[in-house]
């Protein structure tokens, strides 16, 4: 926190990225750290602010940190995350063309919010009723505008030559968790399956497997 907020580093995005990546690596090594960070209001506020950063690497890394925290924090203590879910959905929608890594990690974060934040889950489920939402996901799956491995390395590091997660993992995690949530609540499962088919997502996934 001290390094991140130093006056001399106020305009240094590289320093901010480095600090965020250290936090992300610590979370990957120690799951118990998630609960401690979640209880640290100053640190959580800093992470929340950085989701609004105009730098796509800072924004993406902050969202990935939040995903780790929510995944490993006790549900009863994180039932209301305080995140602006509508804004995260906007990040997904507006960055598909130019900064798809932001869109991927926004979906990854939305996947976690489906299970730890009831108010956020309602917003995500309501948004998923739109066919255009699924068309945007398919566009993200099929994009070839960036080097996907290099984009992930900016967030996750090299991992001894390979990123820790694949570029599209967040997309598939989101679709899987949304499907399970809808089935558990018996909500519009047929509409979900129809949107998967009509948007072209099913064909895109099948073409990746063949």
LUMDRENMAR-889182 format. One line per 5 residues: number of its first residue (from 0); their letters; for each residue x, y, z of N, C-alpha, C. Coordinates in nm, 2 decimals. Example, Ala and Ser with C-alpha at 12.3 -4.5 7.8 and 13.67 -1.06 7.14 Angstrom:
// LUMDRENMAR-889182
0) as) 1.32/-0.57/0.78/1.23/-0.45/0.78/1.32/-0.33/0.78  1.28/-0.22/0.71/1.37/-0.11/0.71/1.29/0.00/0.79
END
This chain:
// LUMDRENMAR-889182
0) xxxxx) 0.08/-0.12/0.00/0.00/0.00/0.00/0.09/0.13/0.00  0.19/0.13/0.08/0.28/0.24/0.09/0.35/0.27/-0.04  0.40/0.16/-0.11/0.46/0.18/-0.24/0.36/0.22/-0.34  0.25/0.17/-0.34/0.14/0.20/-0.43/0.10/0.35/-0.43  0.10/0.40/-0.31/0.05/0.54/-0.29/0.16/0.64/-0.27
5) xxxxx) 0.28/0.61/-0.29/0.39/0.70/-0.29/0.37/0.81/-0.39  0.40/0.94/-0.35/0.38/1.05/-0.44/0.47/1.04/-0.56  0.59/1.00/-0.54/0.68/0.99/-0.65/0.64/0.89/-0.76  0.55/0.80/-0.72/0.50/0.69/-0.81/0.36/0.72/-0.85  0.31/0.84/-0.83/0.17/0.87/-0.86/0.13/0.85/-1.00
10) xxxxx) 0.22/0.87/-1.09/0.19/0.86/-1.23/0.26/0.74/-1.30  0.31/0.65/-1.21/0.38/0.53/-1.27/0.29/0.41/-1.27  0.23/0.39/-1.39/0.15/0.27/-1.40/0.23/0.14/-1.39  0.35/0.14/-1.43/0.43/0.02/-1.42/0.45/-0.02/-1.27  0.47/0.08/-1.18/0.48/0.05/-1.04/0.35/-0.01/-0.99
15) xxxxx) 0.24/0.05/-1.02/0.11/0.00/-0.98/0.08/-0.14/-1.03  0.12/-0.17/-1.15/0.10/-0.30/-1.21/0.19/-0.40/-1.13  0.31/-0.36/-1.10/0.40/-0.45/-1.02/0.34/-0.49/-0.89  0.29/-0.38/-0.82/0.23/-0.41/-0.68/0.11/-0.50/-0.69  0.03/-0.47/-0.79/-0.09/-0.56/-0.81/-0.06/-0.70/-0.84
20) xxxxx) 0.05/-0.72/-0.92/0.09/-0.86/-0.95/0.15/-0.93/-0.83  0.21/-0.85/-0.75/0.27/-0.92/-0.62/0.15/-0.96/-0.54  0.04/-0.88/-0.53/-0.07/-0.92/-0.45/-0.14/-1.04/-0.51  -0.15/-1.05/-0.64/-0.21/-1.16/-0.71/-0.13/-1.29/-0.69  0.00/-1.28/-0.70/0.09/-1.39/-0.67/0.07/-1.44/-0.53
25) xxxxx) 0.07/-1.35/-0.43/0.05/-1.39/-0.29/-0.08/-1.47/-0.27  -0.19/-1.42/-0.34/-0.32/-1.48/-0.33/-0.31/-1.62/-0.39  -0.24/-1.64/-0.49/-0.23/-1.77/-0.56/-0.16/-1.87/-0.47  -0.06/-1.82/-0.39/0.02/-1.91/-0.30/-0.06/-1.94/-0.17  -0.13/-1.84/-0.12/-0.20/-1.85/0.01/-0.34/-1.82/0.00
30) xxxxx) -0.43/-1.92/0.00/-0.57/-1.90/0.00/-0.62/-1.83/0.12  -0.56/-1.85/0.23/-0.60/-1.78/0.36/-0.58/-1.63/0.35  -0.50/-1.58/0.26/-0.48/-1.44/0.25/-0.60/-1.37/0.20  -0.69/-1.44/0.13/-0.81/-1.38/0.07/-0.89/-1.31/0.18  -0.92/-1.39/0.29/-1.00/-1.34/0.40/-0.94/-1.22/0.46
35) xxxxx) -0.81/-1.22/0.48/-0.74/-1.11/0.54/-0.75/-0.98/0.46  -0.73/-1.00/0.33/-0.74/-0.88/0.24/-0.88/-0.83/0.24  -0.98/-0.92/0.24/-1.12/-0.88/0.24/-1.16/-0.80/0.36  -1.09/-0.83/0.47/-1.12/-0.75/0.59/-1.04/-0.62/0.60  -0.95/-0.60/0.51/-0.87/-0.47/0.51/-0.94/-0.37/0.42
40) xxxxx) -1.02/-0.28/0.48/-1.10/-0.19/0.40/-1.01/-0.10/0.31  -0.90/-0.05/0.36/-0.81/0.04/0.28/-0.76/-0.03/0.16  -0.72/-0.16/0.17/-0.67/-0.23/0.06/-0.79/-0.26/-0.04  -0.90/-0.30/0.01/-1.02/-0.33/-0.07/-1.06/-0.20/-0.15  -1.06/-0.09/-0.08/-1.09/0.04/-0.15/-0.99/0.07/-0.26
45) xxxxx) -0.86/0.04/-0.24/-0.76/0.06/-0.34/-0.79/-0.03/-0.46  -0.82/-0.15/-0.43/-0.85/-0.25/-0.54/-0.97/-0.20/-0.62  -1.07/-0.16/-0.55/-1.20/-0.12/-0.62/-1.17/0.00/-0.71  -1.09/0.10/-0.66/-1.06/0.22/-0.74/-0.99/0.18/-0.87  -0.90/0.08/-0.86/-0.82/0.04/-0.97/-0.90/-0.03/-1.08
50) xxxxx) -1.02/-0.08/-1.04/-1.10/-0.14/-1.15/-1.15/-0.03/-1.24  -1.15/0.09/-1.20/-1.19/0.21/-1.28/-1.07/0.27/-1.36  -0.95/0.21/-1.34/-0.84/0.26/-1.41/-0.85/0.26/-1.56  -0.80/0.36/-1.63/-0.81/0.36/-1.78/-0.70/0.27/-1.84  -0.60/0.23/-1.76/-0.50/0.14/-1.81/-0.56/0.00/-1.80
55) xxxxx) -0.56/-0.07/-1.92/-0.63/-0.20/-1.92/-0.56/-0.31/-1.84  -0.43/-0.30/-1.82/-0.36/-0.40/-1.74/-0.39/-0.38/-1.59  -0.39/-0.25/-1.55/-0.42/-0.22/-1.41/-0.57/-0.27/-1.38  -0.66/-0.23/-1.46/-0.80/-0.26/-1.45/-0.82/-0.42/-1.45  -0.76/-0.48/-1.54/-0.77/-0.63/-1.55/-0.71/-0.70/-1.43
60) xxxxx) -0.59/-0.66/-1.39/-0.53/-0.72/-1.27/-0.61/-0.70/-1.15  -0.66/-0.58/-1.13/-0.75/-0.56/-1.01/-0.87/-0.65/-1.01  -0.93/-0.67/-1.13/-1.05/-0.76/-1.14/-1.01/-0.90/-1.11  -0.89/-0.94/-1.15/-0.84/-1.08/-1.13/-0.81/-1.10/-0.98  -0.76/-1.00/-0.91/-0.74/-1.01/-0.77/-0.88/-1.03/-0.70
65) xxxxx) -0.98/-0.95/-0.74/-1.11/-0.96/-0.68/-1.16/-1.10/-0.70  -1.14/-1.16/-0.82/-1.19/-1.29/-0.85/-1.13/-1.39/-0.75  -1.00/-1.38/-0.73/-0.94/-1.48/-0.63/-0.99/-1.46/-0.49  -1.01/-1.33/-0.45/-1.06/-1.30/-0.32/-1.20/-1.36/-0.29  -1.29/-1.34/-0.39/-1.42/-1.39/-0.38/-1.43/-1.54/-0.38
70) xxxxx) -1.34/-1.60/-0.46/-1.34/-1.74/-0.48/-1.30/-1.81/-0.35  -1.22/-1.75/-0.27/-1.16/-1.82/-0.15/-1.20/-1.75/-0.02  -1.30/-1.66/-0.02/-1.35/-1.60/0.10/-1.48/-1.66/0.14  -1.50/-1.68/0.27/-1.62/-1.74/0.32/-1.74/-1.67/0.27  -1.84/-1.74/0.22/-1.95/-1.68/0.16/-2.03/-1.59/0.25
75) xxxxx) -2.04/-1.62/0.38/-2.11/-1.54/0.47/-2.05/-1.40/0.50  -1.91/-1.39/0.48/-1.84/-1.27/0.50/-1.84/-1.18/0.37  -1.87/-1.24/0.26/-1.85/-1.17/0.13/-1.99/-1.16/0.05  -2.10/-1.18/0.13/-2.23/-1.19/0.07/-2.26/-1.06/-0.01  -2.21/-0.95/0.03/-2.23/-0.83/-0.04/-2.09/-0.77/-0.07
80) xxxxx) -2.04/-0.78/-0.20/-1.91/-0.75/-0.23/-1.88/-0.60/-0.24  -1.98/-0.52/-0.26/-1.96/-0.37/-0.27/-1.92/-0.33/-0.41  -1.90/-0.43/-0.50/-1.86/-0.40/-0.64/-1.98/-0.34/-0.72  -1.95/-0.26/-0.82/-2.05/-0.21/-0.91/-2.06/-0.31/-1.02  -2.16/-0.39/-1.01/-2.18/-0.50/-1.11/-2.21/-0.45/-1.25
85) xxxxx) -2.30/-0.35/-1.25/-2.33/-0.29/-1.38/-2.21/-0.23/-1.45  -2.12/-0.17/-1.38/-2.00/-0.12/-1.44/-1.91/-0.23/-1.49  -1.90/-0.34/-1.42/-1.82/-0.45/-1.47/-1.88/-0.51/-1.60  -2.01/-0.52/-1.60/-2.08/-0.56/-1.73/-2.04/-0.47/-1.84  -2.04/-0.34/-1.81/-2.01/-0.24/-1.91/-1.86/-0.26/-1.96
90) xxxxx) -1.77/-0.29/-1.87/-1.63/-0.32/-1.90/-1.63/-0.43/-2.00  -1.70/-0.54/-1.97/-1.71/-0.65/-2.06/-1.75/-0.61/-2.20  -1.86/-0.53/-2.21/-1.92/-0.50/-2.34/-1.84/-0.40/-2.42  -1.78/-0.31/-2.36/-1.71/-0.20/-2.44/-1.57/-0.23/-2.47  -1.51/-0.34/-2.42/-1.37/-0.37/-2.45/-1.34/-0.49/-2.54
95) xxxxx) -1.45/-0.55/-2.59/-1.44/-0.67/-2.67/-1.35/-0.64/-2.79  -1.37/-0.53/-2.85/-1.29/-0.49/-2.98/-1.15/-0.46/-2.95  -1.12/-0.36/-2.86/-0.99/-0.31/-2.84/-0.91/-0.37/-2.73  -0.97/-0.41/-2.62/-0.89/-0.46/-2.51/-0.97/-0.59/-2.46  -0.97/-0.70/-2.54/-1.05/-0.81/-2.50/-1.01/-0.88/-2.37
100) xxxxx) -0.89/-0.85/-2.32/-0.84/-0.91/-2.19/-0.93/-0.85/-2.08  -0.97/-0.73/-2.09/-1.06/-0.67/-1.99/-1.19/-0.74/-1.99  -1.24/-0.76/-2.11/-1.37/-0.83/-2.12/-1.37/-0.97/-2.06  -1.26/-1.04/-2.09/-1.25/-1.18/-2.04/-1.24/-1.18/-1.89  -1.16/-1.09/-1.83/-1.15/-1.09/-1.68/-1.27/-1.03/-1.61
105) xxxxx) -1.35/-0.95/-1.69/-1.47/-0.90/-1.63/-1.57/-1.01/-1.62  -1.58/-1.10/-1.72/-1.67/-1.22/-1.71/-1.62/-1.31/-1.60  -1.49/-1.33/-1.59/-1.44/-1.41/-1.48/-1.48/-1.36/-1.34  -1.48/-1.23/-1.32/-1.53/-1.17/-1.20/-1.68/-1.18/-1.18  -1.75/-1.17/-1.29/-1.90/-1.18/-1.28/-1.93/-1.33/-1.25
110) xxxxx) -1.85/-1.42/-1.29/-1.88/-1.56/-1.25/-1.87/-1.58/-1.10  -1.78/-1.52/-1.04/-1.77/-1.53/-0.89/-1.88/-1.46/-0.82  -1.92/-1.34/-0.88/-2.03/-1.26/-0.82/-2.16/-1.34/-0.82  -2.17/-1.43/-0.91/-2.30/-1.51/-0.92/-2.32/-1.59/-0.80  -2.22/-1.62/-0.72/-2.23/-1.71/-0.61/-2.20/-1.64/-0.47
115) xxxxx) -2.14/-1.52/-0.47/-2.11/-1.46/-0.34/-2.19/-1.33/-0.31  -2.26/-1.28/-0.41/-2.32/-1.15/-0.40/-2.46/-1.16/-0.46  -2.56/-1.17/-0.38/-2.70/-1.20/-0.42/-2.75/-1.08/-0.51  -2.73/-0.96/-0.48/-2.77/-0.85/-0.56/-2.70/-0.85/-0.69  -2.57/-0.88/-0.69/-2.50/-0.88/-0.82/-2.55/-1.00/-0.91
120) xxxxx) -2.58/-1.11/-0.85/-2.63/-1.23/-0.92/-2.76/-1.19/-0.99  -2.85/-1.12/-0.93/-2.97/-1.08/-0.99/-2.95/-0.99/-1.12  -2.85/-0.90/-1.11/-2.82/-0.81/-1.22/-2.76/-0.89/-1.33  -2.67/-0.99/-1.30/-2.61/-1.07/-1.41/-2.71/-1.16/-1.47  -2.80/-1.22/-1.40/-2.90/-1.31/-1.45/-2.99/-1.23/-1.54
125) xxxxx) -3.03/-1.12/-1.50/-3.12/-1.03/-1.58/-3.05/-0.99/-1.71  -2.93/-0.96/-1.71/-2.85/-0.92/-1.83/-2.84/-1.04/-1.92  -2.83/-1.16/-1.86/-2.81/-1.28/-1.95/-2.93/-1.32/-2.02  -3.04/-1.26/-1.99/-3.17/-1.28/-2.07/-3.17/-1.22/-2.21  -3.07/-1.13/-2.23/-3.06/-1.06/-2.36/-2.97/-1.15/-2.46
130) xxxxx) -3.03/-1.17/-2.58/-2.95/-1.24/-2.68/-2.83/-1.17/-2.72  -2.83/-1.04/-2.72/-2.71/-0.96/-2.76/-2.59/-0.98/-2.66  -2.62/-1.01/-2.54/-2.52/-1.04/-2.44/-2.44/-1.17/-2.48  -2.51/-1.27/-2.53/-2.45/-1.39/-2.57/-2.37/-1.37/-2.70  -2.43/-1.28/-2.79/-2.36/-1.25/-2.91/-2.22/-1.18/-2.88
135) xxxxx) -2.22/-1.10/-2.78/-2.10/-1.04/-2.74/-2.00/-1.14/-2.69  -2.05/-1.24/-2.61/-1.96/-1.34/-2.56/-1.90/-1.42/-2.68  -1.98/-1.45/-2.78/-1.93/-1.53/-2.89/-1.83/-1.45/-2.97  -1.85/-1.32/-2.98/-1.75/-1.23/-3.05/-1.62/-1.23/-2.97  -1.62/-1.24/-2.84/-1.50/-1.24/-2.76/-1.43/-1.38/-2.78
140) xxxxx) -1.51/-1.49/-2.78/-1.45/-1.62/-2.80/-1.38/-1.63/-2.94  -1.43/-1.57/-3.04/-1.38/-1.58/-3.17/-1.28/-1.47/-3.21  -1.25/-1.38/-3.12/-1.16/-1.27/-3.16/-1.02/-1.32/-3.19  -0.96/-1.26/-3.29/-0.82/-1.29/-3.32/-0.73/-1.16/-3.33  -0.78/-1.06/-3.26/-0.72/-0.93/-3.28/-0.60/-0.91/-3.19
145) xxxxx) -0.58/-1.00/-3.09/-0.46/-0.99/-3.00/-0.39/-1.12/-2.99  -0.27/-1.11/-2.94/-0.19/-1.23/-2.90/-0.24/-1.28/-2.76  -0.32/-1.38/-2.76/-0.39/-1.41/-2.64/-0.30/-1.45/-2.53  -0.19/-1.53/-2.56/-0.10/-1.57/-2.46/-0.02/-1.45/-2.40  0.02/-1.36/-2.49/0.09/-1.24/-2.44/0.00/-1.15/-2.35
150) xxxxx) -0.13/-1.14/-2.39/-0.22/-1.06/-2.31/-0.23/-1.12/-2.16  -0.24/-1.25/-2.15/-0.26/-1.32/-2.02/-0.13/-1.30/-1.94  -0.02/-1.31/-2.01/0.11/-1.29/-1.93/0.12/-1.15/-1.87  0.06/-1.05/-1.93/0.06/-0.92/-1.87/0.00/-0.92/-1.73  -0.10/-1.01/-1.71/-0.18/-1.01/-1.59/-0.12/-1.12/-1.50
155) xxxxx) -0.10/-1.24/-1.55/-0.07/-1.36/-1.47/0.08/-1.39/-1.46  0.16/-1.32/-1.53/0.30/-1.35/-1.54/0.33/-1.46/-1.63  0.46/-1.50/-1.64/0.50/-1.60/-1.74/0.47/-1.74/-1.69  0.47/-1.77/-1.56/0.44/-1.91/-1.52/0.54/-2.01/-1.57  0.67/-1.97/-1.57/0.78/-2.05/-1.62/0.76/-2.09/-1.77
160) xxxxx) 0.71/-1.99/-1.85/0.69/-2.01/-1.99/0.54/-2.01/-2.03  0.45/-2.04/-1.94/0.31/-2.05/-1.97/0.23/-1.97/-1.87  0.12/-1.91/-1.92/0.03/-1.84/-1.82/-0.03/-1.94/-1.73  -0.07/-1.89/-1.61/-0.14/-1.98/-1.52/-0.28/-2.02/-1.56  -0.34/-1.93/-1.64/-0.47/-1.97/-1.69/-0.48/-1.93/-1.84
165) xxxxx) -0.56/-1.99/-1.92/-0.58/-1.96/-2.06/-0.66/-1.84/-2.08  -0.65/-1.78/-2.20/-0.72/-1.65/-2.23/-0.87/-1.66/-2.21  -0.93/-1.77/-2.26/-1.07/-1.79/-2.26/-1.13/-1.86/-2.13  -1.04/-1.89/-2.04/-1.09/-1.97/-1.92/-1.20/-1.89/-1.85  -1.18/-1.76/-1.83/-1.28/-1.68/-1.77/-1.42/-1.68/-1.83
170) xxxxx) -1.42/-1.69/-1.97/-1.54/-1.69/-2.05/-1.62/-1.83/-2.02  -1.54/-1.94/-2.02/-1.61/-2.07/-2.00/-1.65/-2.09/-1.86  -1.57/-2.03/-1.76/-1.61/-2.04/-1.62/-1.74/-1.97/-1.60  -1.75/-1.85/-1.66/-1.87/-1.77/-1.65/-1.99/-1.85/-1.70  -1.98/-1.90/-1.82/-2.09/-1.98/-1.89/-2.13/-2.10/-1.80
175) xxxxx) -2.03/-2.17/-1.75/-2.06/-2.29/-1.67/-2.13/-2.25/-1.54  -2.09/-2.14/-1.47/-2.15/-2.10/-1.34/-2.28/-2.04/-1.36  -2.30/-1.97/-1.47/-2.43/-1.92/-1.50/-2.53/-2.03/-1.53  -2.49/-2.13/-1.60/-2.57/-2.24/-1.63/-2.62/-2.32/-1.50  -2.52/-2.34/-1.42/-2.55/-2.41/-1.29/-2.65/-2.33/-1.20
180) xxxxx) -2.62/-2.20/-1.20/-2.71/-2.11/-1.11/-2.85/-2.11/-1.17  -2.87/-2.10/-1.30/-3.00/-2.11/-1.35/-3.07/-2.24/-1.33  -3.00/-2.35/-1.34/-3.06/-2.48/-1.32/-3.10/-2.50/-1.17  -3.02/-2.45/-1.08/-3.05/-2.46/-0.94/-3.18/-2.39/-0.90  -3.19/-2.27/-0.97/-3.31/-2.19/-0.94/-3.42/-2.21/-1.03
185) xxxxx) -3.40/-2.30/-1.13/-3.50/-2.34/-1.23/-3.55/-2.22/-1.30  -3.45/-2.13/-1.34/-3.49/-2.01/-1.41/-3.44/-2.01/-1.55  -3.53/-2.01/-1.65/-3.51/-1.98/-1.79/-3.39/-2.06/-1.84  -3.38/-2.19/-1.81/-3.27/-2.27/-1.86/-3.29/-2.29/-2.01  -3.41/-2.30/-2.06/-3.44/-2.32/-2.20/-3.39/-2.19/-2.28
190) xxxxx) -3.42/-2.08/-2.22/-3.37/-1.95/-2.29/-3.22/-1.94/-2.29  -3.16/-1.99/-2.19/-3.01/-1.99/-2.18/-2.96/-2.08/-2.30  -3.01/-2.20/-2.31/-2.97/-2.29/-2.41/-2.99/-2.24/-2.55  -3.11/-2.17/-2.57/-3.14/-2.11/-2.70/-3.04/-2.00/-2.73  -3.01/-1.92/-2.64/-2.92/-1.81/-2.66/-2.78/-1.87/-2.69
195) xxxxx) -2.74/-1.98/-2.63/-2.61/-2.04/-2.66/-2.60/-2.08/-2.80  -2.72/-2.14/-2.85/-2.72/-2.19/-2.99/-2.73/-2.08/-3.09  -2.83/-1.98/-3.07/-2.85/-1.88/-3.16/-2.74/-1.78/-3.18  -2.66/-1.76/-3.07/-2.55/-1.66/-3.07/-2.43/-1.72/-3.15  -2.43/-1.85/-3.17/-2.31/-1.91/-3.23/-2.21/-1.96/-3.13
200) xxxxx) -2.23/-1.95/-3.00/-2.13/-1.99/-2.90/-2.11/-2.14/-2.92  -2.22/-2.22/-2.93/-2.20/-2.37/-2.94/-2.11/-2.41/-3.05  -2.13/-2.34/-3.17/-2.05/-2.37/-3.29/-1.91/-2.33/-3.27  -1.89/-2.22/-3.20/-1.75/-2.17/-3.18/-1.68/-2.26/-3.09  -1.74/-2.31/-2.98/-1.68/-2.40/-2.89/-1.65/-2.53/-2.96
205) xxxxx) -1.74/-2.58/-3.04/-1.72/-2.71/-3.11/-1.60/-2.70/-3.21  -1.59/-2.58/-3.28/-1.48/-2.56/-3.38/-1.35/-2.56/-3.31  -1.35/-2.52/-3.18/-1.22/-2.51/-3.11/-1.18/-2.65/-3.07  -1.28/-2.74/-3.05/-1.25/-2.88/-3.01/-1.20/-2.97/-3.12  -1.24/-2.94/-3.24/-1.22/-3.02/-3.36/-1.08/-2.99/-3.42
END
